Structure formats: C-alpha cells, structure tokens
Amino acid sequence: MEKTDKIYVAGHRGLVGSAIVRSLKRNGYDNIIGRTHKELDLKEQAAVRAFFEEEKPDIVVLAAAKVGGINANNTAPADFAYENMQIQCNVIKCCHDYKVKKLLFLGSTCIYPKMAPQPIPEDALLTGPLEPTNEAYAIAKISGLEMCRFFKKQYGDNFISCMPTNLYGPYDNYELQGSHVLPAMIRKFHEAKKNGDATVELWGTGSPLREFLYVDDMADACVFLLENYDGEQHVNIGTGKELTIKELAELVKKTVGFEGDIVWNSAMPDGTPRKLTDVTKLHSLGFHHKVDLEEGVKLAYDWFRENVEQARGM
C-alpha cells in the first residue's frame, strides 16, 4: 500500500468506517474518498459500477452494512440478509472488475457457530449452527468473506477479510430499538440520571459473556492488516478478554454516575451465551490493542455527552 493510493472507505461516516478514516489519516494516508448513502446507494448495482468507473480506487475498505442489535435482527431478518448481500456483491464484484489493488472486507464475530469453542479460532467458521437471533446477518457476512476468498482463489485478487468483535466508540448508534448493547446502556443510564429515575431496565439475565473492543483499536488493526497481511484466511480482531453483561452494566453505570438500581428483564433474549475471539493470529502478526475497557467506556461516554444532539438515533 502506497501513501498516495486512492482509498475508498465504504461506510465512512459510521462507527467503523469513520474510525478507519481517522486511523488512515494518522498513518499518513490522505487520499481518502467516501460517499454518503444519499450520494451512493451501495444496493444499486448500476450506481456502484458508475462510481468505480469514475473514481477507480486503488484500495477499498468495505465497512458499509445494515447493522443492529438483537431486536433489530429478530424483527427484520430478510432485510438484514438481502440488503447486506446486495452491498457485498456489488462492491466485491466491482473491486474485481476494476482491478482494485486490495480490498479489506469487514465481517463480524457473529459469523461463528452459537456453541463454537471458546476462545473462537478462525477455523471454527461453518462448524455448527448459528445463533438464531442474528442468523440472517451472520449468513450475509459469511457469504461476503467467502466470496472474497473465492475471488482470491480463482483470480488471484488481493481480497482479505477481518472479523472484529463487539465494537463501541465515537459515532456509534444510540437508537434503542436498533443499537448494540454498550451504546444502549450508555444512553439508558445517561437519560435515567438526567431524569432522576430510580431504576434502569436492561434486557436478559446479564449472564452472557462478551468481549468489547474500542473502535479506534479496531481501525488501527485494519490499517495494520492492509499494510502487512495478504492471507486467504480471515483474521479475528479483538482483545481476547471478556466480562459478563452484568459486569459491563455496572461499569457503564459507574462511568455515567447513575445511582439507581438495575432491573433485569429475563423475559427478553440473552443471545449467544459466550463469544470470545481467539486473537492468536492477530498477535502473531504483530498487532495488540491499546485501550482497555474502563478507559474505552469513559472515552465513549465523553463523546456521547459532547455530541448527544448529533449522535445517531437520538
């Protein structure tokens, strides 16, 4: 990768894409292009082809996706499967047709089986049934990373994939019906503190174990892989550390300064009981995360407070 390469970051204004843009700029890559959804609908094949024909990017980072938490995935599985596959098919095929030097496809650790061995190694993919609450999104993402592998195998395209764990940080989605667990907690505790509420209700039992990675660490890992990795197998991006959702709730509660009680609604689903990535491969390549969870939650909450009016979903 050359510093002068034209780099297209698909999804450049979202949680993941904006962090990758920040990391690229920190590392001296300034020739970065992006398009908003209004400017370019990646589900529209003709529009995507016209964009590639005009811009001819050297490097592509595919961070655009239809994303959401358990509730969103449960209520709109067809939309999650169809729209993500449309985006992936259009962008990946154009990367091949327009001879992009390198493509980085971003997936999600939900691609792994519900009862995968813990911590989850990369080769656990397609070894068992998926978690039903995010099956549609997972199948779409599996299709994308396998498509990248097939293009590499058949045509020699330099397409690589990475699987980030649960992410959080600036420009996250705080819309309660569609957000992930950590930003939802930040918003709920913030509003409860502001309103003087005595309790905050959270979904599930609080027992599942989860791993969380500050989004700028993820972005630095992506730039590292663009610069240093050309392998066929996807790479997990995570911390290798986990905690229960209940422990996470207590950390967010403390960070926000909410002094009331947490009420757990056990009638709502927990999702996968445990999901910890094996980051041996990433570490062996030479990359380690830098921001621990306590520091990261504080950074995320500080950003939320300073940008509450502009935060997505507010």
Short mmCIF file of the C-alpha atoms (twelve columns), coordinates in Angstrom:
data_MODEL
# 
_entry.id   MODEL 
# 
loop_
_atom_site.group_PDB 
_atom_site.id 
_atom_site.type_symbol 
_atom_site.label_atom_id 
_atom_site.label_alt_id 
_atom_site.label_comp_id 
_atom_site.label_asym_id 
_atom_site.label_seq_id 
_atom_site.Cartn_x 
_atom_site.Cartn_y 
_atom_site.Cartn_z 
_atom_site.pdbx_PDB_model_num 
ATOM 1   C CA . MET A 1   0.000   0.000   0.000   1 
ATOM 2   C CA . GLU A 2   1.372   3.392   -1.035  1 
ATOM 3   C CA . LYS A 3   0.709   6.654   0.811   1 
ATOM 4   C CA . THR A 4   -0.607  8.124   -2.450  1 
ATOM 5   C CA . ASP A 5   -3.108  5.308   -3.114  1 
ATOM 6   C CA . LYS A 6   -6.711  6.409   -3.549  1 
ATOM 7   C CA . ILE A 7   -8.595  4.666   -0.732  1 
ATOM 8   C CA . TYR A 8   -12.361 4.260   -0.802  1 
ATOM 9   C CA . VAL A 9   -13.888 3.612   2.627   1 
ATOM 10  C CA . ALA A 10  -17.453 2.383   2.135   1 
ATOM 11  C CA . GLY A 11  -19.435 3.435   5.202   1 
ATOM 12  C CA . HIS A 12  -17.042 6.254   6.081   1 
ATOM 13  C CA . ARG A 13  -19.468 8.047   8.411   1 
ATOM 14  C CA . GLY A 14  -20.446 5.089   10.569  1 
ATOM 15  C CA . LEU A 15  -18.864 3.767   13.756  1 
ATOM 16  C CA . VAL A 16  -16.413 1.503   11.907  1 
ATOM 17  C CA . GLY A 17  -15.766 3.493   8.751   1 
ATOM 18  C CA . SER A 18  -15.147 6.814   10.491  1 
ATOM 19  C CA . ALA A 19  -12.620 5.157   12.799  1 
ATOM 20  C CA . ILE A 20  -10.808 3.628   9.823   1 
ATOM 21  C CA . VAL A 21  -10.653 7.038   8.146   1 
ATOM 22  C CA . ARG A 22  -9.141  8.504   11.342  1 
ATOM 23  C CA . SER A 23  -6.566  5.714   11.503  1 
ATOM 24  C CA . LEU A 24  -5.631  6.023   7.830   1 
ATOM 25  C CA . LYS A 25  -5.022  9.753   8.284   1 
ATOM 26  C CA . ARG A 26  -2.963  9.143   11.428  1 
ATOM 27  C CA . ASN A 27  -0.806  6.779   9.383   1 
ATOM 28  C CA . GLY A 28  -0.213  9.237   6.553   1 
ATOM 29  C CA . TYR A 29  -2.881  8.180   4.043   1 
ATOM 30  C CA . ASP A 30  -4.643  11.345  2.915   1 
ATOM 31  C CA . ASN A 31  -6.113  10.356  -0.458  1 
ATOM 32  C CA . ILE A 32  -9.340  9.024   1.045   1 
ATOM 33  C CA . ILE A 33  -12.755 9.148   -0.625  1 
ATOM 34  C CA . GLY A 34  -16.219 8.328   0.651   1 
ATOM 35  C CA . ARG A 35  -19.845 8.677   -0.291  1 
ATOM 36  C CA . THR A 36  -22.871 9.091   1.929   1 
ATOM 37  C CA . HIS A 37  -25.825 6.758   1.450   1 
ATOM 38  C CA . LYS A 38  -27.706 9.623   -0.184  1 
ATOM 39  C CA . GLU A 39  -24.848 10.142  -2.652  1 
ATOM 40  C CA . LEU A 40  -24.344 6.440   -3.406  1 
ATOM 41  C CA . ASP A 41  -26.726 3.616   -2.526  1 
ATOM 42  C CA . LEU A 42  -24.484 0.545   -2.463  1 
ATOM 43  C CA . LYS A 43  -27.532 -1.673  -3.011  1 
ATOM 44  C CA . GLU A 44  -27.871 -0.224  -6.518  1 
ATOM 45  C CA . GLN A 45  -25.601 -2.161  -8.873  1 
ATOM 46  C CA . ALA A 46  -25.541 0.399   -11.695 1 
ATOM 47  C CA . ALA A 47  -24.729 3.232   -9.298  1 
ATOM 48  C CA . VAL A 48  -21.862 1.293   -7.726  1 
ATOM 49  C CA . ARG A 49  -20.399 0.462   -11.136 1 
ATOM 50  C CA . ALA A 50  -20.644 4.095   -12.219 1 
ATOM 51  C CA . PHE A 51  -18.814 5.149   -9.047  1 
ATOM 52  C CA . PHE A 52  -15.962 2.683   -9.624  1 
ATOM 53  C CA . GLU A 53  -15.745 3.692   -13.288 1 
ATOM 54  C CA . GLU A 54  -15.395 7.338   -12.319 1 
ATOM 55  C CA . GLU A 55  -13.176 7.121   -9.232  1 
ATOM 56  C CA . LYS A 56  -11.088 3.960   -9.902  1 
ATOM 57  C CA . PRO A 57  -9.954  3.498   -6.273  1 
ATOM 58  C CA . ASP A 58  -6.695  1.644   -5.583  1 
ATOM 59  C CA . ILE A 59  -7.736  0.334   -2.155  1 
ATOM 60  C CA . VAL A 60  -11.239 -0.424  -0.866  1 
ATOM 61  C CA . VAL A 61  -12.391 -0.940  2.706   1 
ATOM 62  C CA . LEU A 62  -15.889 -2.404  2.838   1 
ATOM 63  C CA . ALA A 63  -17.227 -1.215  6.191   1 
ATOM 64  C CA . ALA A 64  -20.745 -0.397  4.986   1 
ATOM 65  C CA . ALA A 65  -23.503 -2.708  6.216   1 
ATOM 66  C CA . LYS A 66  -27.002 -2.819  7.599   1 
ATOM 67  C CA . VAL A 67  -26.362 -3.435  11.304  1 
ATOM 68  C CA . GLY A 68  -28.328 -3.650  14.539  1 
ATOM 69  C CA . GLY A 69  -28.763 -5.438  17.841  1 
ATOM 70  C CA . ILE A 70  -30.820 -8.488  18.819  1 
ATOM 71  C CA . ASN A 71  -34.182 -6.750  18.451  1 
ATOM 72  C CA . ALA A 72  -33.427 -5.349  15.010  1 
ATOM 73  C CA . ASN A 73  -32.067 -8.677  13.746  1 
ATOM 74  C CA . ASN A 74  -35.023 -10.599 15.156  1 
ATOM 75  C CA . THR A 75  -37.680 -8.379  13.623  1 
ATOM 76  C CA . ALA A 76  -36.186 -7.833  10.138  1 
ATOM 77  C CA . PRO A 77  -34.101 -10.898 9.177   1 
ATOM 78  C CA . ALA A 78  -34.997 -10.738 5.480   1 
ATOM 79  C CA . ASP A 79  -33.865 -7.116  5.282   1 
ATOM 80  C CA . PHE A 80  -30.583 -7.893  7.052   1 
ATOM 81  C CA . ALA A 81  -29.813 -10.816 4.732   1 
ATOM 82  C CA . TYR A 82  -30.893 -9.243  1.444   1 
ATOM 83  C CA . GLU A 83  -29.520 -5.724  1.876   1 
ATOM 84  C CA . ASN A 84  -26.130 -6.847  3.152   1 
ATOM 85  C CA . MET A 85  -25.750 -9.349  0.339   1 
ATOM 86  C CA . GLN A 86  -26.659 -6.660  -2.202  1 
ATOM 87  C CA . ILE A 87  -23.994 -4.306  -0.827  1 
ATOM 88  C CA . GLN A 88  -21.332 -7.008  -0.700  1 
ATOM 89  C CA . CYS A 89  -21.989 -8.455  -4.155  1 
ATOM 90  C CA . ASN A 90  -21.946 -5.039  -5.808  1 
ATOM 91  C CA . VAL A 91  -18.755 -3.779  -4.156  1 
ATOM 92  C CA . ILE A 92  -16.744 -7.017  -4.271  1 
ATOM 93  C CA . LYS A 93  -17.504 -7.628  -7.955  1 
ATOM 94  C CA . CYS A 94  -16.561 -4.060  -8.845  1 
ATOM 95  C CA . CYS A 95  -13.293 -4.428  -6.930  1 
ATOM 96  C CA . HIS A 96  -12.509 -7.372  -9.206  1 
ATOM 97  C CA . ASP A 97  -13.755 -5.808  -12.441 1 
ATOM 98  C CA . TYR A 98  -11.942 -2.506  -11.873 1 
ATOM 99  C CA . LYS A 99  -8.724  -4.201  -10.703 1 
ATOM 100 C CA . VAL A 100 -8.572  -2.755  -7.195  1 
ATOM 101 C CA . LYS A 101 -5.128  -3.438  -5.686  1 
ATOM 102 C CA . LYS A 102 -6.513  -4.564  -2.334  1 
ATOM 103 C CA . LEU A 103 -9.897  -4.995  -0.663  1 
ATOM 104 C CA . LEU A 104 -10.494 -5.341  3.066   1 
ATOM 105 C CA . PHE A 105 -13.883 -6.840  3.913   1 
ATOM 106 C CA . LEU A 106 -15.152 -6.390  7.462   1 
ATOM 107 C CA . GLY A 107 -17.357 -9.065  8.935   1 
ATOM 108 C CA . SER A 108 -18.475 -9.770  12.484  1 
ATOM 109 C CA . THR A 109 -17.807 -12.474 15.052  1 
ATOM 110 C CA . CYS A 110 -21.497 -13.406 14.862  1 
ATOM 111 C CA . ILE A 111 -20.443 -15.497 11.822  1 
ATOM 112 C CA . TYR A 112 -19.269 -18.196 14.224  1 
ATOM 113 C CA . PRO A 113 -21.458 -21.062 15.496  1 
ATOM 114 C CA . LYS A 114 -23.515 -20.414 18.626  1 
ATOM 115 C CA . MET A 115 -21.655 -23.124 20.513  1 
ATOM 116 C CA . ALA A 116 -18.221 -22.529 18.976  1 
ATOM 117 C CA . PRO A 117 -15.170 -23.455 21.069  1 
ATOM 118 C CA . GLN A 118 -14.003 -20.620 23.315  1 
ATOM 119 C CA . PRO A 119 -11.992 -18.581 22.600  1 
ATOM 120 C CA . ILE A 120 -13.156 -18.818 18.989  1 
ATOM 121 C CA . PRO A 121 -10.435 -19.573 16.414  1 
ATOM 122 C CA . GLU A 122 -10.798 -18.528 12.783  1 
ATOM 123 C CA . ASP A 123 -11.219 -22.143 11.661  1 
ATOM 124 C CA . ALA A 124 -14.415 -22.533 13.733  1 
ATOM 125 C CA . LEU A 125 -16.291 -20.969 10.813  1 
ATOM 126 C CA . LEU A 126 -19.070 -23.209 9.384   1 
ATOM 127 C CA . THR A 127 -18.592 -25.932 12.001  1 
ATOM 128 C CA . GLY A 128 -22.038 -25.675 13.644  1 
ATOM 129 C CA . PRO A 129 -25.444 -23.933 13.820  1 
ATOM 130 C CA . LEU A 130 -25.553 -20.147 14.167  1 
ATOM 131 C CA . GLU A 131 -27.169 -18.087 16.934  1 
ATOM 132 C CA . PRO A 132 -30.812 -17.704 15.764  1 
ATOM 133 C CA . THR A 133 -31.151 -14.083 16.908  1 
ATOM 134 C CA . ASN A 134 -28.594 -12.830 14.365  1 
ATOM 135 C CA . GLU A 135 -28.588 -15.670 11.854  1 
ATOM 136 C CA . ALA A 136 -29.579 -13.554 8.842   1 
ATOM 137 C CA . TYR A 137 -26.801 -11.007 9.365   1 
ATOM 138 C CA . ALA A 138 -24.293 -13.778 10.031  1 
ATOM 139 C CA . ILE A 139 -25.179 -15.650 6.836   1 
ATOM 140 C CA . ALA A 140 -24.773 -12.464 4.803   1 
ATOM 141 C CA . LYS A 141 -21.366 -11.786 6.336   1 
ATOM 142 C CA . ILE A 142 -20.240 -15.380 5.809   1 
ATOM 143 C CA . SER A 143 -21.223 -15.024 2.152   1 
ATOM 144 C CA . GLY A 144 -19.114 -11.870 1.866   1 
ATOM 145 C CA . LEU A 145 -15.938 -13.249 3.361   1 
ATOM 146 C CA . GLU A 146 -16.249 -16.498 1.415   1 
ATOM 147 C CA . MET A 147 -16.776 -14.504 -1.777  1 
ATOM 148 C CA . CYS A 148 -13.528 -12.663 -1.092  1 
ATOM 149 C CA . ARG A 149 -11.779 -15.994 -0.604  1 
ATOM 150 C CA . PHE A 150 -13.240 -17.371 -3.838  1 
ATOM 151 C CA . PHE A 151 -12.098 -14.343 -5.863  1 
ATOM 152 C CA . LYS A 152 -8.618  -14.715 -4.381  1 
ATOM 153 C CA . LYS A 153 -8.599  -18.434 -5.199  1 
ATOM 154 C CA . GLN A 154 -9.961  -18.167 -8.755  1 
ATOM 155 C CA . TYR A 155 -8.493  -14.864 -9.926  1 
ATOM 156 C CA . GLY A 156 -5.676  -14.072 -7.503  1 
ATOM 157 C CA . ASP A 157 -7.375  -10.881 -6.293  1 
ATOM 158 C CA . ASN A 158 -5.812  -9.459  -3.136  1 
ATOM 159 C CA . PHE A 159 -9.020  -9.553  -1.118  1 
ATOM 160 C CA . ILE A 160 -8.670  -10.038 2.643   1 
ATOM 161 C CA . SER A 161 -11.224 -10.222 5.465   1 
ATOM 162 C CA . CYS A 162 -11.259 -9.471  9.182   1 
ATOM 163 C CA . MET A 163 -13.761 -10.275 11.910  1 
ATOM 164 C CA . PRO A 164 -13.961 -7.591  14.610  1 
ATOM 165 C CA . THR A 165 -15.500 -8.416  17.967  1 
ATOM 166 C CA . ASN A 166 -18.156 -6.176  19.603  1 
ATOM 167 C CA . LEU A 167 -17.185 -2.564  18.922  1 
ATOM 168 C CA . TYR A 168 -18.003 0.731   20.610  1 
ATOM 169 C CA . GLY A 169 -16.866 4.343   20.492  1 
ATOM 170 C CA . PRO A 170 -17.441 7.633   18.602  1 
ATOM 171 C CA . TYR A 171 -20.277 7.756   16.035  1 
ATOM 172 C CA . ASP A 172 -21.989 4.655   17.412  1 
ATOM 173 C CA . ASN A 173 -25.743 4.102   17.014  1 
ATOM 174 C CA . TYR A 174 -27.718 5.100   20.127  1 
ATOM 175 C CA . GLU A 175 -31.199 4.307   18.804  1 
ATOM 176 C CA . LEU A 176 -32.567 1.949   21.460  1 
ATOM 177 C CA . GLN A 177 -34.502 -0.335  19.107  1 
ATOM 178 C CA . GLY A 178 -31.562 -0.912  16.787  1 
ATOM 179 C CA . SER A 179 -28.370 -0.312  18.760  1 
ATOM 180 C CA . HIS A 180 -25.938 -2.774  20.274  1 
ATOM 181 C CA . VAL A 181 -25.688 -3.427  23.989  1 
ATOM 182 C CA . LEU A 182 -22.987 -0.981  25.084  1 
ATOM 183 C CA . PRO A 183 -24.295 2.208   23.406  1 
ATOM 184 C CA . ALA A 184 -27.816 1.267   24.522  1 
ATOM 185 C CA . MET A 185 -26.561 1.079   28.113  1 
ATOM 186 C CA . ILE A 186 -24.786 4.429   27.825  1 
ATOM 187 C CA . ARG A 187 -27.968 6.106   26.607  1 
ATOM 188 C CA . LYS A 188 -30.239 4.407   29.148  1 
ATOM 189 C CA . PHE A 189 -28.065 5.246   32.151  1 
ATOM 190 C CA . HIS A 190 -27.443 8.802   30.895  1 
ATOM 191 C CA . GLU A 191 -31.148 9.513   30.435  1 
ATOM 192 C CA . ALA A 192 -32.053 7.851   33.742  1 
ATOM 193 C CA . LYS A 193 -29.507 10.020  35.562  1 
ATOM 194 C CA . LYS A 194 -30.754 13.131  33.768  1 
ATOM 195 C CA . ASN A 195 -34.410 12.341  34.581  1 
ATOM 196 C CA . GLY A 196 -33.758 11.285  38.167  1 
ATOM 197 C CA . ASP A 197 -35.120 7.748   37.594  1 
ATOM 198 C CA . ALA A 198 -34.827 5.178   40.350  1 
ATOM 199 C CA . THR A 199 -34.227 2.207   38.047  1 
ATOM 200 C CA . VAL A 200 -32.935 1.235   34.592  1 
ATOM 201 C CA . GLU A 201 -34.320 -1.841  32.844  1 
ATOM 202 C CA . LEU A 202 -31.911 -3.962  30.817  1 
ATOM 203 C CA . TRP A 203 -32.732 -6.979  28.670  1 
ATOM 204 C CA . GLY A 204 -31.889 -10.574 29.520  1 
ATOM 205 C CA . THR A 205 -30.282 -12.028 32.620  1 
ATOM 206 C CA . GLY A 206 -26.921 -10.301 32.403  1 
ATOM 207 C CA . SER A 207 -25.147 -13.670 32.378  1 
ATOM 208 C CA . PRO A 208 -23.746 -13.877 28.799  1 
ATOM 209 C CA . LEU A 209 -20.035 -13.250 28.409  1 
ATOM 210 C CA . ARG A 210 -18.920 -10.701 25.846  1 
ATOM 211 C CA . GLU A 211 -15.733 -9.112  24.536  1 
ATOM 212 C CA . PHE A 212 -15.573 -5.411  23.641  1 
ATOM 213 C CA . LEU A 213 -13.030 -3.515  21.556  1 
ATOM 214 C CA . TYR A 214 -12.676 0.257   21.311  1 
ATOM 215 C CA . VAL A 215 -13.325 1.152   17.691  1 
ATOM 216 C CA . ASP A 216 -10.068 3.068   17.155  1 
ATOM 217 C CA . ASP A 217 -8.109  -0.040  18.154  1 
ATOM 218 C CA . MET A 218 -10.108 -1.972  15.561  1 
ATOM 219 C CA . ALA A 219 -9.321  0.679   12.947  1 
ATOM 220 C CA . ASP A 220 -5.605  0.563   13.701  1 
ATOM 221 C CA . ALA A 221 -5.748  -3.221  13.308  1 
ATOM 222 C CA . CYS A 222 -7.442  -2.824  9.907   1 
ATOM 223 C CA . VAL A 223 -4.747  -0.443  8.647   1 
ATOM 224 C CA . PHE A 224 -2.113  -2.830  10.016  1 
ATOM 225 C CA . LEU A 225 -3.650  -5.711  8.041   1 
ATOM 226 C CA . LEU A 226 -3.863  -3.609  4.874   1 
ATOM 227 C CA . GLU A 227 -0.153  -2.920  5.204   1 
ATOM 228 C CA . ASN A 228 1.014   -6.340  6.373   1 
ATOM 229 C CA . TYR A 229 -1.400  -9.167  5.524   1 
ATOM 230 C CA . ASP A 230 -2.338  -10.862 2.254   1 
ATOM 231 C CA . GLY A 231 -3.502  -14.260 3.509   1 
ATOM 232 C CA . GLU A 232 -6.561  -16.226 2.422   1 
ATOM 233 C CA . GLN A 233 -7.955  -16.852 5.909   1 
ATOM 234 C CA . HIS A 234 -9.883  -14.100 7.669   1 
ATOM 235 C CA . VAL A 235 -8.367  -12.621 10.845  1 
ATOM 236 C CA . ASN A 236 -10.109 -12.091 14.185  1 
ATOM 237 C CA . ILE A 237 -9.767  -8.610  15.671  1 
ATOM 238 C CA . GLY A 238 -10.392 -8.405  19.403  1 
ATOM 239 C CA . THR A 239 -8.878  -8.143  22.855  1 
ATOM 240 C CA . GLY A 240 -9.021  -11.770 23.975  1 
ATOM 241 C CA . LYS A 241 -10.676 -10.549 27.210  1 
ATOM 242 C CA . GLU A 242 -14.299 -10.923 28.313  1 
ATOM 243 C CA . LEU A 243 -16.790 -9.984  31.023  1 
ATOM 244 C CA . THR A 244 -20.450 -10.635 31.750  1 
ATOM 245 C CA . ILE A 245 -23.145 -8.255  30.534  1 
ATOM 246 C CA . LYS A 246 -23.951 -7.673  34.199  1 
ATOM 247 C CA . GLU A 247 -20.344 -6.604  34.870  1 
ATOM 248 C CA . LEU A 248 -20.475 -4.350  31.811  1 
ATOM 249 C CA . ALA A 249 -23.689 -2.757  33.103  1 
ATOM 250 C CA . GLU A 250 -22.063 -1.994  36.449  1 
ATOM 251 C CA . LEU A 251 -19.074 -0.422  34.670  1 
ATOM 252 C CA . VAL A 252 -21.281 1.786   32.470  1 
ATOM 253 C CA . LYS A 253 -23.478 2.701   35.456  1 
ATOM 254 C CA . LYS A 254 -20.390 3.776   37.415  1 
ATOM 255 C CA . THR A 255 -18.918 5.708   34.457  1 
ATOM 256 C CA . VAL A 256 -22.169 7.595   33.839  1 
ATOM 257 C CA . GLY A 257 -22.707 8.217   37.549  1 
ATOM 258 C CA . PHE A 258 -26.209 6.715   37.779  1 
ATOM 259 C CA . GLU A 259 -27.027 5.894   41.406  1 
ATOM 260 C CA . GLY A 260 -30.273 3.922   40.989  1 
ATOM 261 C CA . ASP A 261 -30.871 0.196   40.553  1 
ATOM 262 C CA . ILE A 262 -30.631 -2.119  37.533  1 
ATOM 263 C CA . VAL A 263 -33.681 -4.282  36.770  1 
ATOM 264 C CA . TRP A 264 -33.047 -7.274  34.505  1 
ATOM 265 C CA . ASN A 265 -35.916 -8.278  32.209  1 
ATOM 266 C CA . SER A 266 -35.266 -12.008 31.930  1 
ATOM 267 C CA . ALA A 267 -38.213 -12.433 29.538  1 
ATOM 268 C CA . MET A 268 -36.039 -10.887 26.823  1 
ATOM 269 C CA . PRO A 269 -33.377 -12.960 24.973  1 
ATOM 270 C CA . ASP A 270 -29.753 -13.169 26.047  1 
ATOM 271 C CA . GLY A 271 -28.316 -14.184 22.677  1 
ATOM 272 C CA . THR A 272 -25.183 -16.320 22.433  1 
ATOM 273 C CA . PRO A 273 -24.033 -17.419 25.918  1 
ATOM 274 C CA . ARG A 274 -20.361 -16.674 25.259  1 
ATOM 275 C CA . LYS A 275 -18.442 -15.094 22.388  1 
ATOM 276 C CA . LEU A 276 -14.703 -14.560 22.878  1 
ATOM 277 C CA . THR A 277 -12.310 -14.330 19.940  1 
ATOM 278 C CA . ASP A 278 -9.021  -16.157 19.724  1 
ATOM 279 C CA . VAL A 279 -6.636  -13.372 18.708  1 
ATOM 280 C CA . THR A 280 -3.536  -15.553 18.493  1 
ATOM 281 C CA . LYS A 281 -3.270  -14.961 14.739  1 
ATOM 282 C CA . LEU A 282 -3.525  -11.174 15.060  1 
ATOM 283 C CA . HIS A 283 -0.961  -11.129 17.880  1 
ATOM 284 C CA . SER A 284 1.409   -13.357 15.900  1 
ATOM 285 C CA . LEU A 285 1.273   -10.837 13.047  1 
ATOM 286 C CA . GLY A 286 2.411   -8.153  15.496  1 
ATOM 287 C CA . PHE A 287 -0.716  -6.217  16.494  1 
ATOM 288 C CA . HIS A 288 -2.145  -5.748  20.034  1 
ATOM 289 C CA . HIS A 289 -4.962  -3.473  21.193  1 
ATOM 290 C CA . LYS A 290 -4.129  -0.466  23.400  1 
ATOM 291 C CA . VAL A 291 -7.351  0.824   25.000  1 
ATOM 292 C CA . ASP A 292 -8.699  -1.190  27.939  1 
ATOM 293 C CA . LEU A 293 -12.444 -1.380  28.560  1 
ATOM 294 C CA . GLU A 294 -12.640 1.020   31.521  1 
ATOM 295 C CA . GLU A 295 -10.764 3.718   29.603  1 
ATOM 296 C CA . GLY A 296 -12.744 2.999   26.441  1 
ATOM 297 C CA . VAL A 297 -16.147 3.282   28.121  1 
ATOM 298 C CA . LYS A 298 -15.107 6.635   29.575  1 
ATOM 299 C CA . LEU A 299 -13.966 7.832   26.129  1 
ATOM 300 C CA . ALA A 300 -17.238 6.630   24.580  1 
ATOM 301 C CA . TYR A 301 -19.365 8.327   27.233  1 
ATOM 302 C CA . ASP A 302 -17.389 11.566  26.968  1 
ATOM 303 C CA . TRP A 303 -18.001 11.575  23.210  1 
ATOM 304 C CA . PHE A 304 -21.705 10.840  23.710  1 
ATOM 305 C CA . ARG A 305 -22.155 13.695  26.187  1 
ATOM 306 C CA . GLU A 306 -20.365 16.151  23.898  1 
ATOM 307 C CA . ASN A 307 -22.312 15.027  20.811  1 
ATOM 308 C CA . VAL A 308 -25.651 13.947  22.253  1 
ATOM 309 C CA . GLU A 309 -27.644 16.073  19.829  1 
ATOM 310 C CA . GLN A 310 -25.770 14.723  16.813  1 
ATOM 311 C CA . ALA A 311 -25.430 11.093  17.963  1 
ATOM 312 C CA . ARG A 312 -27.136 8.625   15.636  1 
ATOM 313 C CA . GLY A 313 -30.525 7.513   16.904  1 
ATOM 314 C CA . MET A 314 -31.037 10.477  19.233  1 
# 
